[in-house]
Amino acid sequence: MKRILKIWLPMLVVAFFLSACSKNFSTEKTAQAKTMIESIVAAGAADFDPKKLAAIQNLYNDAMKEIQYQDTLTFKNYTMAEYNLNQAMDDCDSLRAKMAEAKGEPPVILVARNKAITY
C-alpha cells in the first residue's frame, strides 16, 4: 500500500500543477483590440486606407483563430495570438495618427505598449 501511495501521490500532484498552469487568454486584451478596430472604422479608416484596415482586421482574425486553437490544447501557448493582437493595436494607433495628420488635427502622441513576449 505504501508503495502504491509513493507512486501515485507524486503523479497526482504533478497532474494538479499542470492543470492549474494552463490558463485561458485574457478577454480584456481581445476586447480592447476589437474596440480600437471599431473606433478607427467609425472614424473613416475604410475610406482613408482600406488596405491597412484589411491588414489590421486580418491580424485580429488570425489572433482569434489562434486563441480558439490554443484553447483546445492541454499545454497552451498564446504567444502568437498576443503578438498579433499587439501588432493590430499598434497598427490601429498608427493609422489613427495618419488620419489625424491628414485631417490637419494636432499630432497624436503614441504610447508604446509593452511588447515583451517570451517564447
C-alpha positions, 0 to 999 in steps of 0.5 A, a space after each residue: 500500500 505504501 508503495 502504491 501511495 509513493 507512486 501515485 501521490 507524486 503523479 497526482 500532484 504533478 497532474 494538479 500543477 499542470 492543470 492549474 498552469 494552463 490558463 485561458 487568454 485574457 478577454 480584456 486584451 481581445 476586447 480592447 483590440 476589437 474596440 480600437 478596430 471599431 473606433 478607427 472604422 467609425 472614424 473613416 479608416 475604410 475610406 482613408 486606407 482600406 488596405 491597412 484596415 484589411 491588414 489590421 482586421 486580418 491580424 485580429 482574425 488570425 489572433 482569434 483563430 489562434 486563441 480558439 486553437 490554443 484553447 483546445 490544447 492541454 499545454 497552451 501557448 498564446 504567444 502568437 495570438 498576443 503578438 498579433 493582437 499587439 501588432 493590430 493595436 499598434 497598427 490601429 494607433 498608427 493609422 489613427 495618427 495618419 488620419 489625424 495628420 491628414 485631417 490637419 488635427 494636432 499630432 497624436 502622441 503614441 504610447 508604446 505598449 509593452 511588447 515583451 513576449 517570451 517564447 
